[in-house]
Amino acid sequence: MGRRRRIAAVIGGLAVLGAGAVVLADFSQVGRTEPPLVAEAERADRVLVEKAARRLTLLREGRVLATYPISLGFAPEGHKAREGDGRTPEGVYTTAFRNPRSVAHLSLKVSYPSPSDAAAAQAGGYSPGGDIMIHGLMNGFSWLGRLHRLKDWTQGCVGVTNAEMRAIYARVDLGTPIEIRP
């Protein structure tokens, strides 16, 4: 093997090791920090998710702060009825908590199920589910970036890129209303 080929092989090996280290760091959340909330005047007072348009919009006093393309649950049509149905719920909820150590790159918990969601599920004899989040990519998969939008892939959550999630996380406080439309 010639010198140039050996050098190329070493560089290729280092690239693979480097990529593996990046994935490992991403998966284990090494170096992840929680972005601080922006000034109140730049925080959303409402989050609007439009399922059909695959769009999440942050609003303040009716003014659009930012808009992001999204992925939804793997079976997005209709309102979430039960755990495991792959649907993203529809209705008005709030942010219940902010999770900087999520299984995805940051997450905001949606207050689903509402009392009426829980009552409907109980009447049907099944669990409504409950871990509905707005979140970044699953840990270890940040390399997907915008490619995640090619397919609805969540279990009923609203998925965005990690960079988008950092921006959303910094602008959405606890108790912010979230309206999810069909």
Backbone as numpy.savetxt, mean C-alpha at the origin, in Angstrom:
# Nx Ny Nz CAx CAy CAz Cx Cy Cz
40.33 -18.48 -19.59 39.47 -17.31 -19.59 40.38 -16.09 -19.59
40.09 -15.17 -20.48 40.87 -13.95 -20.57 40.62 -13.02 -19.41
41.54 -12.10 -19.28 41.45 -11.14 -18.17 40.14 -10.35 -18.20
39.71 -9.89 -19.34 38.47 -9.12 -19.45 37.27 -9.96 -19.05
37.28 -11.22 -19.44 36.15 -12.10 -19.06 36.14 -12.34 -17.56
37.31 -12.52 -16.95 37.37 -12.72 -15.50 36.86 -11.48 -14.76
37.27 -10.31 -15.24 36.82 -9.06 -14.62 35.31 -8.93 -14.77
34.79 -9.22 -15.96 33.34 -9.16 -16.19 32.61 -10.14 -15.28
33.17 -11.34 -15.10 32.54 -12.34 -14.23 32.52 -11.87 -12.79
33.61 -11.27 -12.33 33.67 -10.75 -10.96 32.66 -9.62 -10.78
32.63 -8.70 -11.74 31.67 -7.59 -11.65 30.24 -8.12 -11.67
29.95 -9.08 -12.53 28.62 -9.69 -12.57 28.27 -10.35 -11.25
29.24 -11.06 -10.66 29.01 -11.69 -9.35 28.73 -10.67 -8.27
29.50 -9.58 -8.29 29.26 -8.52 -7.30 27.90 -7.88 -7.49
27.48 -7.72 -8.75 26.15 -7.16 -9.01 25.06 -8.05 -8.45
25.21 -9.37 -8.63 24.22 -10.31 -8.09 24.23 -10.25 -6.56
25.43 -10.25 -5.95 25.51 -10.14 -4.50 24.92 -8.82 -4.02
25.20 -7.73 -4.73 24.65 -6.43 -4.36 23.14 -6.42 -4.45
22.60 -7.01 -5.52 21.14 -7.08 -5.67 20.55 -7.92 -4.55
21.21 -9.02 -4.20 20.73 -9.86 -3.10 20.74 -9.12 -1.78
21.78 -8.32 -1.56 21.86 -7.53 -0.32 20.75 -6.50 -0.27
20.46 -5.89 -1.41 19.38 -4.89 -1.46 18.05 -5.55 -1.15
17.79 -6.73 -1.74 16.53 -7.43 -1.48 16.45 -7.84 -0.01
17.57 -8.34 0.55 17.59 -8.73 1.96 17.33 -7.52 2.86
17.98 -6.40 2.56 17.76 -5.19 3.36 16.32 -4.74 3.25
15.76 -4.81 2.04 14.36 -4.43 1.82 13.44 -5.35 2.62
13.68 -6.66 2.54 12.83 -7.63 3.23 12.91 -7.46 4.74
14.12 -7.22 5.26 14.29 -7.13 6.72 14.09 -5.71 7.25
13.78 -4.77 6.38 13.50 -3.39 6.74 14.72 -2.66 7.31
15.93 -3.14 6.96 17.15 -2.50 7.42 17.21 -1.09 6.87
17.44 -0.14 7.72 17.58 1.25 7.30 16.27 1.97 7.00
15.15 1.29 7.15 13.88 1.95 6.88 13.59 2.95 7.99
13.14 4.12 7.59 12.76 5.14 8.56 11.32 5.54 8.30
10.69 6.01 9.33 9.31 6.48 9.23 9.35 7.96 8.85
8.76 8.32 7.70 8.78 9.74 7.36 7.92 10.54 8.34
8.39 11.69 8.76 7.59 12.51 9.66 6.41 13.12 8.92
5.37 13.44 9.66 4.23 14.14 9.06 4.67 15.52 8.58
4.14 15.93 7.44 4.42 17.27 6.92 3.62 18.28 7.75
3.85 19.54 7.51 3.11 20.60 8.21 1.61 20.39 8.01
0.85 20.71 9.01 -0.60 20.47 8.97 -1.27 21.04 7.72
-0.85 22.20 7.26 -1.45 22.82 6.09 -1.25 22.00 4.82
-0.30 21.07 4.83 -0.04 20.22 3.67 -0.51 18.78 3.87
-1.17 18.51 4.99 -1.71 17.17 5.25 -3.08 17.03 4.62
-3.39 15.82 4.22 -4.71 15.54 3.66 -5.75 15.56 4.78
-6.91 16.11 4.48 -8.03 16.01 5.41 -9.05 15.00 4.87
-8.70 14.40 3.72 -9.56 13.39 3.11 -8.74 12.59 2.10
-8.98 11.29 2.08 -8.37 10.40 1.09 -9.51 9.83 0.26
-9.39 9.94 -1.05 -10.40 9.41 -1.96 -9.76 8.30 -2.79
-10.35 7.10 -2.73 -9.90 5.98 -3.55 -11.02 5.68 -4.54
-10.68 5.73 -5.82 -11.63 5.42 -6.88 -11.18 4.12 -7.52
-11.88 3.04 -7.18 -11.47 1.72 -7.63 -11.46 1.59 -9.15
-12.52 2.00 -9.82 -12.61 1.85 -11.27 -11.51 2.62 -11.99
-11.15 3.76 -11.47 -10.10 4.59 -12.08 -8.71 4.16 -11.62
-8.64 3.26 -10.63 -7.35 2.83 -10.04 -6.55 4.06 -9.61
-7.20 4.89 -8.75 -6.60 6.17 -8.37 -6.87 6.47 -6.90
-5.83 6.97 -6.22 -5.94 7.46 -4.85 -5.60 8.94 -4.89
-6.47 9.76 -4.31 -6.26 11.21 -4.30 -6.24 11.71 -2.87
-5.24 12.52 -2.55 -5.17 13.19 -1.25 -5.74 14.59 -1.43
-6.67 14.96 -0.54 -7.34 16.26 -0.64 -7.19 17.04 0.66
-7.20 18.35 0.54 -7.25 19.24 1.70 -8.18 20.38 1.35
-9.27 20.50 2.11 -10.28 21.53 1.88 -10.73 21.56 0.42
-10.90 20.38 -0.16 -11.35 20.25 -1.54 -10.27 20.41 -2.59
-9.08 20.80 -2.18 -7.96 21.00 -3.11 -7.17 19.70 -3.23
-6.81 19.33 -4.45 -6.03 18.11 -4.67 -4.58 18.37 -4.28
-4.08 17.58 -3.33 -2.67 17.66 -2.94 -1.80 16.76 -3.83
-2.31 15.57 -4.11 -1.56 14.60 -4.91 -2.49 13.49 -5.35
-2.14 12.85 -6.45 -2.89 11.72 -6.99 -1.91 10.61 -7.33
-2.30 9.36 -7.03 -1.43 8.22 -7.25 -2.20 7.08 -7.94
-1.57 6.41 -8.90 -2.17 5.21 -9.47 -2.04 4.07 -8.46
-2.99 3.15 -8.45 -3.02 2.10 -7.42 -3.30 0.72 -8.02
-3.00 -0.29 -7.21 -3.46 -1.65 -7.44 -4.42 -1.98 -6.31
-5.34 -2.91 -6.58 -6.36 -3.27 -5.60 -6.30 -4.76 -5.27
-7.32 -5.22 -4.57 -7.45 -6.64 -4.29 -7.57 -7.42 -5.59
-7.20 -8.70 -5.55 -7.15 -9.52 -6.77 -8.52 -9.76 -7.40
-9.61 -9.46 -6.70 -10.97 -9.55 -7.25 -11.69 -8.25 -6.87
-11.34 -7.14 -7.51 -11.74 -5.83 -7.01 -13.19 -5.43 -7.19
-13.94 -6.10 -8.03 -15.32 -5.69 -8.29 -16.21 -5.94 -7.07
-16.97 -4.92 -6.70 -17.91 -5.06 -5.59 -17.29 -4.77 -4.24
-18.15 -4.67 -3.24 -17.75 -4.37 -1.86 -17.22 -5.63 -1.18
-16.21 -5.46 -0.37 -15.67 -6.59 0.40 -16.77 -7.15 1.30
-16.96 -8.45 1.22 -18.02 -9.08 2.02 -17.46 -10.01 3.08
-16.31 -10.63 2.78 -15.76 -11.60 3.72 -14.26 -11.73 3.56
-13.66 -12.23 4.61 -12.22 -12.46 4.60 -11.85 -13.39 3.45
-10.81 -13.01 2.71 -10.31 -13.86 1.64 -10.98 -13.69 0.29
-11.96 -12.77 0.18 -12.65 -12.64 -1.11 -11.87 -11.81 -2.14
-10.76 -11.20 -1.72 -9.92 -10.44 -2.64 -10.48 -9.10 -3.06
-11.56 -8.69 -2.43 -12.17 -7.41 -2.78 -11.65 -6.29 -1.87
-11.61 -5.11 -2.44 -11.30 -3.91 -1.67 -12.64 -3.32 -1.24
-12.80 -3.02 0.06 -14.10 -2.52 0.52 -14.49 -1.20 -0.13
-15.75 -0.87 -0.02 -16.29 0.40 -0.51 -17.04 1.06 0.64
-16.91 2.35 0.75 -17.58 3.07 1.81 -16.67 4.12 2.40
-17.08 4.67 3.55 -16.31 5.70 4.22 -15.73 5.10 5.50
-14.42 5.23 5.62 -13.66 4.70 6.75 -12.72 5.79 7.24
-11.82 5.47 8.14 -10.78 6.40 8.59 -9.46 5.64 8.69
-8.38 6.41 8.87 -7.10 5.76 9.15 -7.08 5.40 10.62
-6.91 4.11 10.91 -6.95 3.62 12.28 -5.58 3.62 12.94
-4.52 3.34 12.19 -3.15 3.47 12.70 -2.15 3.51 11.55
-0.96 3.98 11.90 0.16 4.11 10.97 1.19 3.06 11.36
1.60 2.22 10.42 2.52 1.13 10.74 3.85 1.27 9.98
4.90 1.72 10.67 6.20 1.85 10.01 6.93 0.52 9.86
6.48 -0.54 10.53 7.14 -1.86 10.49 6.22 -2.90 9.87
5.55 -2.52 8.83 4.58 -3.36 8.14 5.25 -4.47 7.34
4.48 -5.48 6.94 4.97 -6.51 6.01 5.09 -5.95 4.60
4.59 -4.74 4.42 4.77 -3.98 3.19 5.51 -2.71 3.58
6.01 -2.00 2.59 6.77 -0.79 2.89 5.83 0.29 3.43
5.73 0.37 4.73 4.83 1.29 5.44 3.37 0.97 5.12
2.49 1.24 6.07 1.07 1.04 5.80 0.22 1.93 6.69
-0.95 2.23 6.16 -1.98 2.96 6.89 -3.19 2.04 6.99
-3.60 1.71 8.20 -4.73 0.81 8.41 -6.03 1.54 8.12
-6.86 0.92 7.30 -8.21 1.42 7.00 -9.14 0.83 8.07
-10.07 1.60 8.59 -10.91 1.16 9.71 -11.97 0.11 9.34
-11.82 -0.55 8.21 -12.69 -1.67 7.85 -12.43 -2.82 8.82
-13.46 -3.54 9.28 -14.87 -3.42 8.94 -15.58 -2.37 9.80
-16.52 -1.71 9.17 -17.39 -0.80 9.92 -18.38 -1.66 10.69
-19.13 -1.09 11.62 -20.14 -1.87 12.32 -21.13 -2.54 11.37
-21.51 -1.86 10.29 -22.46 -2.47 9.34 -21.78 -3.60 8.55
-20.49 -3.45 8.22 -19.75 -4.53 7.55 -19.69 -5.77 8.46
-19.39 -5.54 9.74 -19.28 -6.65 10.69 -20.64 -7.32 10.89
-21.71 -6.53 10.97 -23.05 -7.11 11.15 -23.47 -7.93 9.94
-23.17 -7.44 8.75 -23.53 -8.18 7.53 -22.77 -9.51 7.47
-21.50 -9.49 7.84 -20.71 -10.73 7.83 -21.23 -11.70 8.89
-21.54 -11.17 10.07 -22.05 -12.04 11.13 -23.37 -12.67 10.72
-24.23 -11.89 10.08 -25.52 -12.42 9.62 -25.32 -13.51 8.58
-24.26 -13.39 7.80 -23.97 -14.41 6.79 -23.18 -15.59 7.33
-22.72 -15.47 8.59 -22.00 -16.57 9.22 -20.53 -16.67 8.85
-19.91 -15.55 8.52 -18.50 -15.59 8.15 -17.78 -14.36 8.70
-16.46 -14.38 8.62 -15.63 -13.27 9.08 -15.54 -12.20 8.00
-15.63 -10.92 8.38 -15.50 -9.87 7.37 -14.06 -9.61 6.95
-13.10 -10.19 7.70 -11.70 -9.83 7.47 -11.42 -8.53 8.18
-10.22 -8.00 8.03 -9.98 -6.76 8.74 -8.65 -6.09 8.50
-7.71 -6.75 7.88 -6.40 -6.13 7.66 -6.36 -5.40 6.33
-7.19 -4.40 6.19 -7.22 -3.60 4.96 -6.33 -2.39 5.18
-5.38 -2.22 4.29 -4.37 -1.17 4.42 -4.20 -0.42 3.10
-3.66 0.77 3.21 -3.03 1.44 2.08 -1.55 1.19 2.33
-0.87 0.57 1.39 0.52 0.19 1.66 1.39 0.20 0.42
2.70 0.20 0.68 3.68 0.08 -0.39 3.82 -1.37 -0.79
4.89 -1.67 -1.52 5.13 -3.03 -2.00 5.53 -3.92 -0.84
5.26 -5.21 -0.99 5.61 -6.17 0.05 7.12 -6.14 0.26
7.55 -6.30 1.51 8.97 -6.28 1.81 9.69 -7.32 0.95
10.80 -6.91 0.35 11.57 -7.77 -0.54 11.21 -7.59 -2.00
10.15 -6.83 -2.29 9.70 -6.68 -3.67 9.74 -5.23 -4.16
10.52 -4.40 -3.52 10.58 -3.00 -3.94 11.09 -2.86 -5.37
11.86 -3.85 -5.83 12.40 -3.81 -7.19 11.30 -3.79 -8.25
10.08 -4.22 -7.89 8.98 -4.18 -8.85 8.60 -2.76 -9.26
8.72 -1.82 -8.33 8.37 -0.44 -8.64 6.98 -0.34 -9.26
6.89 0.42 -10.34 5.59 0.66 -10.99 5.02 -0.57 -11.68
5.82 -1.61 -11.87 5.32 -2.83 -12.51 4.17 -3.46 -11.73
4.09 -3.18 -10.43 3.01 -3.77 -9.62 1.64 -3.37 -10.14
1.57 -2.28 -10.88 0.28 -1.79 -11.37 -0.28 -2.60 -12.54
0.50 -3.53 -13.06 0.05 -4.32 -14.21 -1.06 -5.31 -13.83
-1.21 -5.59 -12.53 -2.18 -6.59 -12.08 -2.64 -6.23 -10.67
-3.92 -6.40 -10.40 -4.40 -6.24 -9.03 -3.90 -7.44 -8.24
-3.18 -7.20 -7.16 -2.45 -8.26 -6.48 -2.63 -8.32 -4.97
-3.27 -7.33 -4.37 -3.37 -7.35 -2.91 -4.49 -8.28 -2.46
-4.64 -8.44 -1.17 -5.70 -9.27 -0.60 -6.99 -8.47 -0.38
-6.99 -7.22 -0.81 -8.13 -6.32 -0.61 -7.67 -4.94 -0.23
-6.37 -4.75 -0.19 -5.77 -3.47 0.18 -5.63 -2.56 -1.03
-5.06 -1.40 -0.79 -4.73 -0.43 -1.83 -3.21 -0.37 -1.88
-2.63 -0.78 -3.01 -1.18 -0.84 -3.15 -0.62 0.28 -4.01
0.51 0.84 -3.57 1.23 1.88 -4.30 2.72 1.55 -4.26
3.55 2.29 -4.99 5.00 2.08 -4.91 5.50 2.55 -3.54
6.70 2.15 -3.20 7.26 2.56 -1.91 7.46 4.07 -1.81
7.94 4.68 -2.89 8.14 6.13 -2.88 6.79 6.84 -2.70
5.77 6.34 -3.38 4.43 6.93 -3.24 3.92 6.75 -1.81
4.19 5.57 -1.24 3.72 5.31 0.13 4.39 6.23 1.12
5.66 6.52 0.94 6.35 7.45 1.83 5.68 8.84 1.77
5.33 9.27 0.56 4.68 10.58 0.41 3.29 10.58 1.02
2.54 9.51 0.82 1.19 9.40 1.40 1.28 9.34 2.92
2.17 8.51 3.43 2.36 8.33 4.88 2.67 9.67 5.56
3.44 10.51 4.90 3.82 11.81 5.47 2.67 12.81 5.44
1.62 12.52 4.67 0.52 13.48 4.53 -0.80 13.01 5.12
-0.84 11.80 5.68 -2.10 11.27 6.21 -1.93 10.92 7.68
-2.67 11.61 8.52 -2.60 11.42 9.96 -3.70 10.45 10.41
-3.64 10.03 11.65 -4.68 9.17 12.22 -6.03 9.87 12.17
-7.06 9.11 11.91 -8.42 9.64 11.90 -8.82 10.32 10.60
-7.94 10.37 9.62 -8.30 11.00 8.34 -9.35 10.17 7.63
-10.46 10.78 7.19 -11.47 10.02 6.45 -10.92 9.45 5.14
-11.33 8.22 4.85 -10.97 7.55 3.60 -12.27 7.11 2.94
-12.55 7.66 1.79 -13.73 7.24 1.02 -13.26 6.34 -0.11
-13.81 5.14 -0.16 -13.47 4.18 -1.22 -14.71 4.01 -2.08
-14.61 4.44 -3.33 -15.73 4.38 -4.27 -15.53 3.21 -5.23
-16.66 2.70 -5.76 -16.56 1.61 -6.77 -15.73 2.05 -7.98
